[in-house]
Amino acid sequence: MTAFTLDPRPASAGTAGATLEFRGLRRAFGATMALDGLNLTLNPGEMLALLGPSGCGKTTALRMVAGFETPDSGEVLLDGVDVTGTPAHRRDVGMVFQSYSLFPHLSVTDNVAFGMRMLGTPAARRRARAQELLELVGLPTQGGRYPRQLSGGQQQRVALARALALEPRVLLLDEPLSALDAKVRQSLREEIRRLQLELGITTLFVTHDQEEALSIADRVAVMRDGRLEQCATPEELYNSPATPFVAGFVGTMNRLPGRLSSDGALVDVLGLSRPVQGSLHGRDGTADVDVLVRPEALTVSAAPDGPAQLVAASFLGATTRLTLRLHGGREAVADVPTTHASTLPTGARIRLGLPERPVLIDQARNEETTA
Amino acid sequence: MALLTAPRGPRVRRTAPEARLGRTIALAPAVVYFLVPLLCALAFTVGLGDPRQKPSLDAYTAIFTTDGLAQSLGLTLLLAGATIILVFGLLLPALLAVRLVAPRAKALVAVVCMLPLVVPAVALGAGITTVLRWATDWLYDTPGFPLLASLQQPAFPVILVLAYALMALPLAYTTLEAGLNAIEVKVLVEAARSCRASWFRTLFLVILPNLRDALLNTAFLTIAMVLGEYAVSALLGFQPFAVWTVAISGSHAQLSVAVSMVGLIGTWLILLAVAKLGRSKASKETS
């Protein structure tokens, strides 16, 4: 792929992207509250992923930045300027849609150059620039083709080039990878991230795919029912979820039965005592709690008197996910190296272990173990 | 598998004899149904089988010299053009609005557009006549009277454009709706808007080019309908092409049929041109 020659502006330069701010955004569709007081700030050059289940309001928020939705109350600010009432075509934001949205009657080059045409850029200049952008997204020879002659991945690259053509202050990505197959999705994801870092453009990325969000974004904002649950770096979100919903939505989380010490500083889990890192609920005085443990944090070993039984094993490549039945019928999952898992037959008694570090606790829920 | 992956040579169509026979049996009645009346009309216009005259093309050559034809045909084409503009002006914004801002109005728009199908042209003509009579009584001696009179100018009867637009609505709605269903209007509009296109440019540079086939088909159907419309025009006392053709048939029967034949062939040529435009666009995009 040809090196980018337009106007590469690394994020560290801090000059390219704009600050994007949501202030108290509310929007209701009938009785459904799509956004319920969203407050969020994207720093210049940052890529932030809005993550959440369907209907949580993430796309509504993105469409408000684009100018396709109007909030019932609240403001959208670009570099401190309120753009809530600005028409979509005057907002200086670029957008990539889930369904490619290329103009079917225009060639690839004309699609990329469309925005420049709207701004009155001379034809020769916009053709040259479109070609540069096509080289940037790895399609230098496809300019003469029409959208229907391209694969889904190629179409989305063209859509990305079209969105970047006007050097927008903010780039909006509305589930741009969800219509693509897994392999293309991963390569395009990496490419989007590379371009975003190269250009230093502030980017809002909407997705319901947690793996996508965690792998691509500087920060991830998890939404639920129109509200922001937590906004943090991927690592923080994964290791220190702020709410039970985030704990359950991001990755897989075991809920193991535990018992708090009288001062609440220690918790007894799986016969081990561990310090409490934090609680996802207010202390209500009960000693019985759930201890939240990621599958990869559990260690397993065969032991005839072990408290758990191996009921199933799923091969994941380098690791294997073991499903274990605990006392009382609860189940837990543990990700262990495949070389180790292959030594454990189904039905074997298992002893579980936890690393020596503080753990998160939550209100006890007897009905489930993994979330 | 080998057959599927083998490089393709020139395509040779092979049809089983049974399939060919079945197709012939299915098509034969349709061919007879359409061709026999046309051949009879053609024979009539050139005088074939008439012992009182020698076969000739006089009826066809007379088309260019007969009084009234140019005027009636010119008026009809003018009315057709105005009807097309009015239909597009009414329908396109309504159908786009249904898709973009008021999807709940879709059923209402569909019902309104299809309603003229159940109103016979004669009833429409009689209704318009009655309304015009009432309006004349009500508006006489008011500033509205000149406007009413201008609607009925024989040189360009606007009232006919209004009636034709109403009659063309079901055809135009069906065709434009099919065209709009084939594209993702909302996504295209939003994509264009995010590329800094104003509403005007979005409509003319993105939506309309993608509706080209539907627009051409609508225009063609509207022209065909206006060319052949008789009842309303005759009841209102105007003389566009169809009314003139019937009027002339009393004194020049062969000429009247010859004109109809030429009109039919003209319509077919327009249809072929529309189809060719669509095909050339498709082949350009898939080559």
HADDOCK unambig.tbl for C-alpha pairs under 7 A between the chains (distance, minus, plus):
assign (segid A and resid 88 and name CA) (segid B and resid 193 and name CA) 5.91 0.50 0.50
assign (segid A and resid 88 and name CA) (segid B and resid 194 and name CA) 6.19 0.50 0.50
assign (segid A and resid 89 and name CA) (segid B and resid 193 and name CA) 4.91 0.50 0.50
assign (segid A and resid 89 and name CA) (segid B and resid 194 and name CA) 5.55 0.50 0.50
assign (segid A and resid 89 and name CA) (segid B and resid 195 and name CA) 6.65 0.50 0.50
assign (segid A and resid 89 and name CA) (segid B and resid 196 and name CA) 3.99 0.50 0.50
assign (segid A and resid 89 and name CA) (segid B and resid 197 and name CA) 5.82 0.50 0.50
assign (segid A and resid 89 and name CA) (segid B and resid 198 and name CA) 6.29 0.50 0.50
assign (segid A and resid 90 and name CA) (segid B and resid 196 and name CA) 6.31 0.50 0.50
assign (segid A and resid 93 and name CA) (segid B and resid 194 and name CA) 6.83 0.50 0.50
assign (segid A and resid 94 and name CA) (segid B and resid 194 and name CA) 5.95 0.50 0.50
assign (segid A and resid 95 and name CA) (segid B and resid 194 and name CA) 6.32 0.50 0.50
assign (segid A and resid 101 and name CA) (segid B and resid 187 and name CA) 5.92 0.50 0.50
assign (segid A and resid 101 and name CA) (segid B and resid 188 and name CA) 5.84 0.50 0.50
assign (segid A and resid 101 and name CA) (segid B and resid 191 and name CA) 6.34 0.50 0.50
assign (segid A and resid 103 and name CA) (segid B and resid 188 and name CA) 6.79 0.50 0.50
assign (segid A and resid 103 and name CA) (segid B and resid 206 and name CA) 6.91 0.50 0.50
assign (segid A and resid 105 and name CA) (segid B and resid 209 and name CA) 6.88 0.50 0.50
assign (segid A and resid 105 and name CA) (segid B and resid 210 and name CA) 6.22 0.50 0.50
assign (segid A and resid 114 and name CA) (segid B and resid 195 and name CA) 6.90 0.50 0.50
assign (segid A and resid 115 and name CA) (segid B and resid 195 and name CA) 4.49 0.50 0.50
assign (segid A and resid 115 and name CA) (segid B and resid 196 and name CA) 5.98 0.50 0.50
assign (segid A and resid 118 and name CA) (segid B and resid 196 and name CA) 6.16 0.50 0.50
assign (segid A and resid 118 and name CA) (segid B and resid 197 and name CA) 5.86 0.50 0.50
assign (segid A and resid 146 and name CA) (segid B and resid 285 and name CA) 5.88 0.50 0.50
assign (segid A and resid 149 and name CA) (segid B and resid 286 and name CA) 6.50 0.50 0.50
